[in-house]
Every structure is written in C-alpha cells, then in structure tokens.
Amino acid sequence: MLDISANSELNGITWHEAGSLASSMDRLETAFIAHVWNVVLSRYNEASIKLQSSTCDLKLAVNLLDSLHSFTDDIRNRFDEFEAMAKQTSDTTEYSSVVSRPRKRTKQCDEAKGTEIILQGRERFRVDTFLVIVNQLQFALRRRIDA
C-alpha cells in the first residue's frame, strides 16, 4: 500500500485509497481485529471441513458445534492476549479514541445530566467492538445449534 500511495503516476483515486488504507492499517484496532479474525476463522474453517466430510454423523456435528460454542465463549476471556499481539504488530500502542477528540452527544430534553457513562480507549474498544463481535458469533452459532 505504501508503494502504491507513493507512486504519483497512478490516478488520484487509486493513490488516495492506497494512502487511506495504509494509514488505517497502522491503527492498533485494525491489528487487533486482524488477529481475532485469524484465530476465529481458522478454528471455524477446521470445523467446517470436518462438518462437510462424508464421514460426519449427527453426533459428531453436534459435538463440533458445541466445541465451537465453547471456543467462542473462551475468546471473550482472551482480550489481553489479542491486545498484546496487536501491540507487537502495530506501529502504535494507543487506541484511536485516546488520541482523538471526544465526541459530544446531543442530549434529549428529558435526559438528566451526568447519566451517561463515557468509555475511552481500551474499555471503549472492548465493549463497543470486541464484545459485540463475540456476542454476535455466539448468537449465530447458538441459533444454528438450536435449529
């Protein structure tokens, strides 16, 4: 991406997109999500291959799906591990919400002052992104198991 963004002979749109992608790759959040999806998709792919084999019976299928469910549940407790891997991969060790200006939300007329909890940095990313991904994976997997 850096080579493409440095090449002034390319058209402006390509040059700009390459520069934007290169700068977003340097963010800690991007490295974190890449590590999470690498672990999750590798495990899901292994289970998928076994599920599609001709020797897979119903009991094995249910056991594989239950195993995936417990694996996904375990991912929730590995936040610190993924963060450490992301910090080794990324050029920065700070979350983007720490270095950017805090956003102010417009309050409704019936809202009381001080009732909102504002999370920053690590906790904001953990609650608003990481846990949402894990919860959605668990919900989708549970729906398939129950079907």
N, C-alpha and C positions, 0 to 999 in steps of 0.2 A: 504494500500500500504506500509506503514511504517513497519507493522508487517511482511509482505512478504519479503521486502527488508532486514530486519534484520535476517531472517531465513536462516542460512548458509547451512541447509540440502537440500534446493531446488537446482535444477540445475542452472548453471550460467546464462543462457539466461533469465529464469524467474526472478531470483534475480536481474539482471541488469535492465530489463524492469520495474520491480516494483519500483526500486530506481529512474529511469528516470522519470516515471510517477508521483511519489511522489514529486520530485523536481519541475516538471513543474506545479503541482497543487498549489504550493506556490506563483506563479507569479501573479502579480496584473492583468495582461492582461487575464489570464485564469479565474479568479474570475469575471472580468468584462463581458467577453463573456458569461459565465455561467448565469449570471443574465439577460443579454439581451435576450438570447435564452429562458430562463424560461418565461419571460414576453411575448415575441413574440409567442412562441409555445402554451402557454396556451390560448391566445386570438384566434389564428388561429384554435386551436382544437375546441374551443367553436363554432366558425363559421362553421367549417367543420361538426360538429354534427348536427347543425341546417340545413345546406345545404343538408344533406343526409336524413333528416326526410321525411316521406311520406306526411307531410302537407306543405312542402315548395313549393311555387309557384314562378313564374318567377320574380315578383316584389320583393318578399322577398329576393330572391337570389341576385338580382342586388343591393338591399339596403345593404345586408350583405357584399358584395364585396366592395361597396363604403365605408362602415364603416371601413372595414379592411384597405382600402387605406388611409383614413384619420388617422387611428390609427398608421399606419406605418409612415406616414408623421410626426405625433406627436413624435414618437420615436426619430427622428433626434434632437429634442429640449431637450431631456432628458439625454444628455450625463453626465451632472454634477450629476444627481441623480444616475445613474448607477455607476459612479465613486465612489461616497460616499458609496454605498452598497458594492462595491468591496473592498474598503479600510477597511471596517468593517470585511469582510470575510477573506481577505488575510493576510498573515503574514508580508507583505511589503506594503509600500505606494509609492514606486518608480517604474516607468516603466522600463522595462529591457533595453531599448535603452539609458536610462540615465546612467546606471551603466556599460554598455558595451562600448567597444572602437568604435568610429565612423568608418564606412566603407568608403573607398575612391573609387569612381567610376572612371574607366578608361575613360578619355576624348577622343573623336574623334578628328581627325586633324582639322576639320572645326569648332569646337566649340570654342567659346570665353571664356576667363577666367571670373569667377565670375557670370555667367549667371544662375547658379543652386541655387535653394533655398533648404537649408537643414533643415528639421524639426527634432526636438528631443523630446523625452519623450511623454508628454501628447498630443501635437499637432500632432506628427507623428502617434500615435496610432489612434487619432480621424480621421485624414484624410485618412490614408492608410488602416485602418481596419474597424472602426465603420461606417464611411460614405459609404464605399464600400458595407458593408452588407445591410445598409438601402436602398441604391440606387438599389441594385440587387433585394431586396424584392419588392420595388415599381415597378421596371420594369417588373418583373414576374407577379405581381398582375395586373398591367395595361394591360399586354398582355392577361391575362385571361378575364378581364372585356371587352376588345375590341373584343374578339372572338365571 
